[in-house]
Amino acid sequence: MSAVALPLEVAILVSVICQAIVYGMFLVLFGATCYVLTQKKKTTTTNVAFLATACTMFVFITINFAVSWSRIMDALFHEANPTAYLGDLTQWKEVFRTGVYIALTAVADSLFIYRLYMVWSRNIWICILPMLLLAGSLTSGIGIEVAIASLKGSGLFASGIAAWATSFFSISLAQNVLTTLLIVWRIWRVNLGAGHLGSNSLWPVIAVILESGALYSANLLCLLATYASGSFAQYICLDILVPNIGCTFCLIIVRVGLGLSKSGSQQAPTQEIGRATIGGTSARYPMRKININVARTVDVDQEDVDIERGGKEGSETDVDVFDKSQNMSYEQMHGSNAF
C-alpha cells in the first residue's frame, strides 16, 4: 500500500485506535505482572528489578499513548488544517512521543541483554555483540530526534530522517532476534543435558520466550517494511509496537508465573547420575541424588530461568527452574566445567 492509497489523517486515526486496544491488553498484563512479582514468599533482587522495569515501561507507554491521543484531538478539533498539523514532524508533541518510544526501546533491549547475561551464568562476553547493537540503536535513535527537530518542512520519508529510522528499526530487530536465539540456545542446552532424567520442564519456558520474542519481532518487521515502502501504514505499526513492547515483557512473567504454559506433570525416580552434557562439555561428575517434586506453588526467581553458580570456589552449581506445575532442583553438581 502506498502513501497515496492511505491518507495520513486516516492512518494516524486508525493507529491511535489500534494503540488504545493494545494498551488495554497491556494494562491487564501489567496488573498480572505486578501480582506475580509481589505475591512471593520472599522478595528477591531480581523481582525488584523486574518490577521496576515493568513500572518504567508502564510510565513510558502511558505517556506515549496520552500524547498520541492529545495530538489527534488537537488536529481534529483545534487545527484548521489537520493533515498539515499531523504531517509536521517538528511539532513538539511528535518530537516528544518519538523520544519516549526510543527510550522505551532502549529499556526493552537492555532487559533482553540482562536476561541473556543471567541465563548464560553471568557471562559478559556473550553480551558484547548485543550491547554493541544496543549502542547502535541508541545512536540511531538520537539521530532520528536530531533529524526531526532540525529538518524543517521535511516529510516522514525524507532522506535525512529515513537513513536514521531504517537503521534504528533494523538494529533493534537484529538485537531482539539475536538475544532471543542465544537465550533459547542456552536453555535448550541445559534441557538437553538434563534430558536423560526424563524431564521436559524447560520446553514450556523455551516456547514462552520464542513466542514472546516472535510477537515483538513480527511487529518490528512490519514497521520496517511499511516504512521502507513509504506507506503511512507505518504509523499503525509504530503505535501498536509501543504497548506491544510492554506486552512482550509481561507475557513471559505472567505465563510462567501463573502456570499458563506448562507440560504434563512427570515423575522421575531419585537416582545417581554419572554423566552430564551441559554447555557443550561432556564429562563425568559425582552428583548427589536429584529430587523432582511436583508442586502447585508459583516460585519464579527470574520469571523463566534462574541459573546461578554456587559459592564453593566454583565447584558447586545450582540450577533452579521454577514453573507453576514443576519445581525442579539440581543440587551440588561437582566439577569445574558444569557450566
N, C-alpha and C positions, 0 to 999 in steps of 0.2 A: 504494500500500500504506500503510495507516495504521499508527500506532504500536502499536495494539492487535493488529493482524494479525501483527506481527513482535515477539516478546518481546525485551526489552532484552538479556538474557543471551545469547540466540541470536544477535542482531545483532552483539554485541561479539565473540563466539567466532568467528563467520564472518569478521568484519573482520580479526582478527589472523591467521587462516589465509590469507586473501587477501593481507594485507600481507606475510606470510612469502614467498609465491610471487613477488610483485613485487619484494621486497627481494632475492631470489636473482637475478632478472634484472638489478637494479641493480648487484649485485656484479660480474657478468660485464662489464657495460658500463663500470663504473668501472675495472676492470682494463685493459680495452681502451683507455680514455681515457688512463690513465697511460702506457700503451705508446706511443700515438700522440704524446703531448706530450713524451715523453722521448727517443724514437728519432728525433731530428733532427740534422742536420749542425751546426746552430748553435742555441744557446739564445737565445730572444728574450724580451723583457719580457712580451709578450702570452702566450706559452706559460707562463711562470712564474705570471702572474695567473690563467690558466685552470686550471692545475694546483692552485694554492692554493684556488681556488673549488671545484674538484671534491673536494678533501680536506675542506674545510669542510662541504660537503654530505654527504659520507660520514659525518663525525662526527655531525652533527645527525640524519641519517636513522637511523643505528645506535642512537643514544641513544633516539630516539623508539620505535624497534622494540623495544628491550630493555625500556623502561618499560611499553610496551603489554602485552608478554608477562608481565612481572612482575605487572602489575595483574590480569590474568586468572587467573594462578596463585594469587594471594592470594585472589581471590574464590572459586575452586573448592575450594581446599584449606585455607584458613585463616579463612574467614569463615562464620559461622552463617547469614547471610542474603546470598547472593551478589548478588541483584538490588538490594538496598538499597545494598550497597557500590559496585557498578558505577554506580548512579544518583547517587551522592554526588559532585557536581562539585567540592566544596571539598576533597576528599581530595588530599593534596599531590602524589601521582603524576599525577593527572589535570591539575592546575594546571600542573605542570612540563612534561608532554608537550605540552600545548596551547601553552605558551610556546615550546617547541622548534620546533613547527610554524610558529608565527608568525615566528620568527627565520629559519627555512629559507625561508619565502615571501619575506621581505624580501631575502635573499641572491639568490634566483632572479629577483625583479623588478628588483633592482639590476643584475644581469647582463644582463637584457633591455635595460635603458636603456643600458648600456655598449656593447652590440652596436650599438644604434641610433646612438649617438654616433659610433662608429668608422666604420660604413657610410656615414653622412652626412658624411664628411670632417671629423669633429670639430666639427660644427655644434651648439653648445649650445642654440640656440633651438628646434630640433626636439625637444629633450628636455624642454622646460619642462612641457608637459602631462603626459607620463608621470611626471615627478618629482613633480608635484602629486598625481597619483593614488597614487604610492608613499607620499607623506606621509599621504594619507588612509587608506591601508590600514594603515600603522603606527599611526596614531591609533586606528583601529577595533580593531586587534589588542590594543593596550594596554587599550582599553575592555572587551574580552572578558575579559582577565585580571582586571581590577579587579572586573567584574561577577561572575565565577565565584567569586572569593575572598570577596566581600562579601555575596552573596545566599544566606544560609543557608537550606537546605531547599528552594531553588528548583530546578525541573527544567530540563532542557536547553532546553526551548522557552519558558521564562519570558520575559515581555516585556522585562525588563531585560537579558537576555542576547541575545534574538532580534534586537533592533534593531542591536546591535553586530555580531553574527555575520553577519546578512544584508548589512550594509554592507561588512564585510570581504570576504566572498566575491564580492559584486558588483563592488567596486572592483578586486580582484585580477583578475577575469575581464576587465573593461574594459581594464585596463592591459596585460594579456597580448595581447588581440586588437589593440589599437591599435599597440603596438610591433611586433608581428609583421607587420601590414599595412604599416607605414611602412618596415620593413626590406625587405620583399619589393618594395614600390613602388620603392625606391631601386635595388635590384639589377636590377629589370626595366627601369628607365630606362637604366641603364648597358648592359645587354644589348641594348636597343633601339638605343642609339647605336652599338654595335659590330656590329649585325646585318648591315650590308652587307658585312662581311668573310666572311660565310658560316659564322660560328661560333656554336654554341648552347651554349657551355661553361658559361654561368651558369644555364641552366634546371635542371640537376640540383641546384644549390645552392638555387634557389628552391623546388624540390619538397621538399628535405630540411627547410628552415625551416618551410614550410607544414604538412608532415606532423607535425613535432615539436610545433609550436605548436597544431595541431588536437588532438593527443593530450592535451595539458595542459588546453586549453580545454574539451574534451568532459568530462573528468573533473571539472573545476571546476564546469561547468554541471550535471552530475548531482548533485554535492554541494549546490549551491544549491537545486536543485529538490526534492531529498529533504528538506532541512532546512525549506524553506518549506512543504512539505506536512505537516510534523510527523511524519515517519517515522523510526524508529530505524535505517533503512537508511542514513541519513546517516553513521553510524559506519563502515559498509563503504566508502562513497565517500571518507571522510576518511582512513582508514588506508591505502587504496590510493593516494590522492593523494600522501602523504608520500614514498614511494620513487619514485613516478612523476615527481615534480619532478626528482629526480636523473637518472632515465632520459631525460627530455626534454633536459636539458642535455648528457648524454653522447652521445645519439644523433647530434646534429649533428656533433660532433667525430669520432666513430667512423665514421659513414657517409661523410663527406667524406675523412677521413684515410686510411681503408683502401680507399677507392675502391668502396664498396658501392652508391653511387648515381652513375651516370655515363651519359652519352650515347655514342653511337657515335663513334669517332675520325673526325675530319675533317681535311682538309688544305686549306689556302688558300695561294695564291701570295703571295710577297712583293710588295707594291705600294705606291704612293704614294697617300695618302688626302687629298682636298682639302676634304672637308666632313664635319662630325660634328654629331650632335644628341644632347647628353647633359645630363641635369638640366634639361630644358626650354629649353635655349639652342641655337639653330641658327645656326651661323656657319662660315666657312672658317678652317681652321687649317693652317699649314705644318707638316708632320709628317715625321719620319724613317720609314724602312721599318719595317714591323711583321713580326716573326718569330714564327711559330707552330710550336712544337716539341712533338711527341707524345712523352711520357716515361712511364716506369713508376715513377719516384721519387715518394714521397709528400713533399710540402712544403706544410704548412698553417701559415700565419702567424697567421690569425685563425679557424681551423677552417672558415670558409666563405668569407669575403671580406675582403681587406685592401686598403683604398683609402687611399692616403697622398699628401699633397701633397709635391712636390719642394721643394728648398731654394733655388731661384734666383729669389728675390723674387716668388714666386707665379706665375712664368711657365712652370714645368715641372711636369707632373703624371704620376705613375706609377700605373698601375692593375695590381695583381697578383691574379690569381685562380688559386689552386692547387687542383688536383684530381688524383687518382691517375692518371687517364687523360690529362690535359692539363695543360700548364704554359704559360700564355699571358702575354706581356709586351707591354704597350703602352707604348712609351718616348717620352719627350720630346714630349708633346703641347703645343705652344706656343699661347698665348692665355690671357688672364686669366679668361675665362668657361668654361674647360673643365669645371669642376665648380662 
